[in-house]
């Protein structure tokens, strides 16, 4: 869910840029106004939806990690990670 929220948020930013640039290239005030209305509408829906999903996913992951000790980072995982980073830094 967290990843879907990030994709939704970043995708909306990219699509907004494309729509805005396309509308501005026409030079027609009615097309620019229509494009701006759509950009504003999609910003509210998709950006807010993406942020909400990111928050739900983040808080959900924190809750699960706190309440399920088996999902916490185990000492052997830390040892493996530190040995890999030590080998990479040589």
Number of C-alpha atoms within 10 A of each C-alpha: 14 19 13 12 22 17 14 19 21 14 14 19 16 10 13 19 12 13 15 18 13 14 19 16 10 11 10 10 11 11 16 19 14 13 19 17 12 15 19 12 12 16 16 12 11 18 20 15 16 24 16 15 20 21 15 15 17 15 13 14 14 13 11 14 14 12 11 10 10 10 11 13 10 10 9 9 11 11 10 11 11 12 11 11 10 10 8 8 6 5
